[in-house]
Amino acid sequence: HSQSQSREKNADIEEVEKFIKTVKLSGNENIIIACSHLPLIPVKQPNGKYLLKIADGAIFQQLYNSVSKEFKGAKWVGISELPDNANPEEVEEVEKMLNQMSCFPVYLETSVKEKFFSYYEKVLFPFFN
Protein backbone atom coordinates (compact mmCIF):
# COMPACT_ATOMS: atom_id res chain seq x y z
CA HIS A 1 0.00 0.00 0.00
CA SER A 2 1.12 3.49 -0.72
CA GLN A 3 1.41 6.18 1.93
CA SER A 4 -1.64 7.85 0.38
CA GLN A 5 -3.74 4.71 0.86
CA SER A 6 -2.51 4.37 4.45
CA ARG A 7 -3.51 7.97 5.19
CA GLU A 8 -6.96 7.34 3.64
CA LYS A 9 -7.45 4.22 5.79
CA ASN A 10 -6.38 6.10 8.92
CA ALA A 11 -8.84 8.87 8.04
CA ASP A 12 -11.57 6.24 7.57
CA ILE A 13 -10.79 4.72 10.97
CA GLU A 14 -10.90 8.16 12.59
CA GLU A 15 -14.29 8.84 10.97
CA VAL A 16 -15.66 5.53 12.27
CA GLU A 17 -14.42 6.26 15.80
CA LYS A 18 -15.84 9.79 15.68
CA PHE A 19 -19.22 8.48 14.49
CA ILE A 20 -19.37 5.79 17.18
CA LYS A 21 -18.68 8.36 19.90
CA THR A 22 -21.54 10.59 18.67
CA VAL A 23 -24.21 7.87 18.82
CA LYS A 24 -26.22 8.03 22.04
CA LEU A 25 -28.21 4.95 22.92
CA SER A 26 -30.24 3.97 25.94
CA GLY A 27 -28.98 0.39 25.82
CA ASN A 28 -32.26 -1.17 24.72
CA GLU A 29 -31.79 -0.69 20.98
CA ASN A 30 -31.01 -3.43 18.52
CA ILE A 31 -28.28 -2.35 16.14
CA ILE A 32 -27.94 -4.29 12.91
CA ILE A 33 -24.90 -3.61 10.80
CA ALA A 34 -25.34 -4.78 7.21
CA CYS A 35 -22.01 -5.05 5.45
CA SER A 36 -20.68 -6.54 2.24
CA HIS A 37 -18.88 -9.23 4.23
CA LEU A 38 -18.62 -10.09 7.88
CA PRO A 39 -15.73 -8.71 9.95
CA LEU A 40 -14.94 -12.26 11.11
CA ILE A 41 -13.92 -14.90 8.60
CA PRO A 42 -13.82 -18.67 9.09
CA VAL A 43 -10.44 -20.29 8.49
CA LYS A 44 -10.24 -24.05 8.12
CA GLN A 45 -7.43 -25.59 10.16
CA PRO A 46 -5.40 -28.66 9.12
CA ASN A 47 -7.46 -30.77 11.55
CA GLY A 48 -10.62 -29.87 9.61
CA LYS A 49 -12.07 -27.56 12.28
CA TYR A 50 -12.72 -23.87 11.74
CA LEU A 51 -11.45 -20.87 13.67
CA LEU A 52 -12.65 -17.28 13.29
CA LYS A 53 -10.26 -14.43 12.63
CA ILE A 54 -10.83 -10.74 12.10
CA ALA A 55 -10.86 -9.89 8.40
CA ASP A 56 -7.70 -8.36 7.02
CA GLY A 57 -7.58 -4.60 7.00
CA ALA A 58 -7.28 -2.05 9.75
CA ILE A 59 -10.73 -0.61 9.07
CA PHE A 60 -12.43 -3.96 9.76
CA GLN A 61 -10.41 -4.57 12.89
CA GLN A 62 -11.11 -1.10 14.25
CA LEU A 63 -14.77 -1.12 13.29
CA TYR A 64 -15.43 -4.55 14.77
CA ASN A 65 -13.56 -3.77 17.98
CA SER A 66 -15.12 -0.32 18.44
CA VAL A 67 -18.68 -1.33 17.64
CA SER A 68 -18.50 -4.51 19.73
CA LYS A 69 -17.13 -2.53 22.69
CA GLU A 70 -19.57 0.38 22.51
CA PHE A 71 -22.74 -1.44 21.41
CA LYS A 72 -23.07 -4.75 23.19
CA GLY A 73 -26.20 -5.73 21.27
CA ALA A 74 -24.83 -5.00 17.79
CA LYS A 75 -25.52 -7.69 15.22
CA TRP A 76 -23.52 -8.06 12.01
CA VAL A 77 -25.11 -9.35 8.80
CA GLY A 78 -23.01 -9.96 5.73
CA ILE A 79 -21.51 -12.41 3.29
CA SER A 80 -19.44 -15.15 4.85
CA GLU A 81 -16.62 -16.89 3.06
CA LEU A 82 -16.99 -20.64 3.06
CA PRO A 83 -15.85 -22.93 0.27
CA ASP A 84 -18.64 -23.91 -2.11
CA ASN A 85 -17.90 -27.54 -1.26
CA ALA A 86 -18.34 -27.08 2.52
CA ASN A 87 -20.56 -29.83 3.86
CA PRO A 88 -23.70 -29.08 5.93
CA GLU A 89 -21.94 -29.95 9.21
CA GLU A 90 -19.17 -27.44 8.47
CA VAL A 91 -21.71 -24.75 7.58
CA GLU A 92 -23.58 -25.41 10.83
CA GLU A 93 -20.34 -25.34 12.86
CA VAL A 94 -19.27 -22.02 11.33
CA GLU A 95 -22.75 -20.50 11.74
CA LYS A 96 -22.81 -21.38 15.45
CA MET A 97 -19.37 -19.83 15.95
CA LEU A 98 -20.35 -16.69 14.05
CA ASN A 99 -23.68 -16.39 15.86
CA GLN A 100 -21.86 -16.52 19.22
CA MET A 101 -19.92 -13.46 18.03
CA SER A 102 -23.15 -11.69 16.93
CA CYS A 103 -22.42 -12.33 13.25
CA PHE A 104 -25.13 -13.68 10.97
CA PRO A 105 -23.84 -15.00 7.66
CA VAL A 106 -25.37 -14.80 4.22
CA TYR A 107 -24.08 -17.36 1.73
CA LEU A 108 -24.03 -16.67 -1.98
CA GLU A 109 -23.08 -18.98 -4.81
CA THR A 110 -19.80 -18.00 -6.43
CA SER A 111 -21.42 -16.62 -9.60
CA VAL A 112 -23.86 -14.47 -7.61
CA LYS A 113 -21.09 -13.33 -5.26
CA GLU A 114 -18.93 -12.24 -8.21
CA LYS A 115 -21.80 -10.19 -9.65
CA PHE A 116 -22.54 -8.66 -6.25
CA PHE A 117 -18.94 -7.61 -5.63
CA SER A 118 -18.63 -6.24 -9.15
CA TYR A 119 -21.75 -4.10 -8.56
CA TYR A 120 -20.49 -3.15 -5.09
CA GLU A 121 -17.07 -2.04 -6.38
CA LYS A 122 -18.34 -0.23 -9.48
CA VAL A 123 -21.55 1.36 -8.18
CA LEU A 124 -22.21 1.20 -4.44
CA PHE A 125 -18.74 1.91 -3.03
CA PRO A 126 -18.07 4.94 -5.28
CA PHE A 127 -21.58 6.26 -4.60
CA PHE A 128 -21.23 6.18 -0.80
CA ASN A 129 -17.54 7.03 -0.63
N, C-alpha and C positions, 0 to 999 in steps of 0.2 A: 504494500500500500504506500501511496505517496504521502508526503507530509500534509498536502491539501486534504486528502481523504481522511487522514487521522484527525485533523482539525474539525472537519465536518462531523465526524462521528462523536467527537468530544462535545461539540455544540449540540448535537442531537441528544446526547446523554444529559447535558445540562438542562435542556428544554423539558425532558421527561421528568427530571427531578423537580424542576420548578413547578411543573403542572401538578405533580403528585402533592406537593406541599400546599397548593392552593385549594385542593378539594377538601371540603368540610363535610364529614358524614357523621351521622348519629350512632353508627355501629349496627343498625338494623337493616341496612341496604344490602341488596344482592348486586354485586358488580360482575358483569360478564364482559370479558375481553375477547373479542373476536379478532383473530389474527391469521395471516396467511399460513403460518405453521406454528406449532406449539414451541414454547421456549425450552421444553425438555424433549430430548430425542432418545429413543430406545437404541441401545447398542448391544448386539448379540455377542456374548462372550464365547470363548473356545469350548466351554462346557455345555453350550446350548442355551443357557439362561440369559435373560436380558437385564441390563442395568440402565438407569436413566442418567443422562448427563445434560448439562445446560448447553443449549445450541451455541455454536461458535459465533463469536462476535460480541464485542463489548456492549453494544446496545441491548442485546437480548439478556445478557447477564445482569446488567444494571436494571433494566426494566423488570425482569422477573424478581430480582432481589428486592427492589424498592416497593413494587406493588404488593408482593407477598408480605413484606414487613408492615406496610402501612394499612393494607386492607385485608384483614384476615379472612374475609368471606369471598375474596375475588376468585372467580372461576374463569379458566382459560379454555377457549374453543378454537380449534384450528386443525390443519392437516398434520397428520402424524406420519412419519416415515417408517414403514415396515415393508420388507420385501414382498413382492406380489405373491411369492410362493410360501408365505408364512402360513402355518397350519392354524386351525381354529383355536387350539390350546395355547399357541404362542400369542395370538391376537388377544385372547382372554387374559393371559398373564400380563401382557403389556398394558391393556386397558385398566386392569385393577391397580397396577403400579401408578399409572398416570392419574387415575381418579383419586388415589390417596394424596396426590400432590395438587389436587384441584384442577387437573387438566383433563379435558374431554375431547378425545380424538375424533377426527373426521377422516375417513379413508377414501381415497379416490383411485380409480384405475389409472395406470401410467399414462394412457392416451388422454384422459380427461385432465389429469394433473398437469401434463405438458401444456395443454390449451389454457388452463387456468393461469399458470405461471407466466405464459406468454402474454395473456391479457393483463395480468397484474403488472408486469414489468413495462409494458408498452402504454397502458392506459391509466390504470388506477394509481400506481406509484407516482408517475409524473403529475397527475392531477392533484393529488393530495400533498405533494412535496413542495 
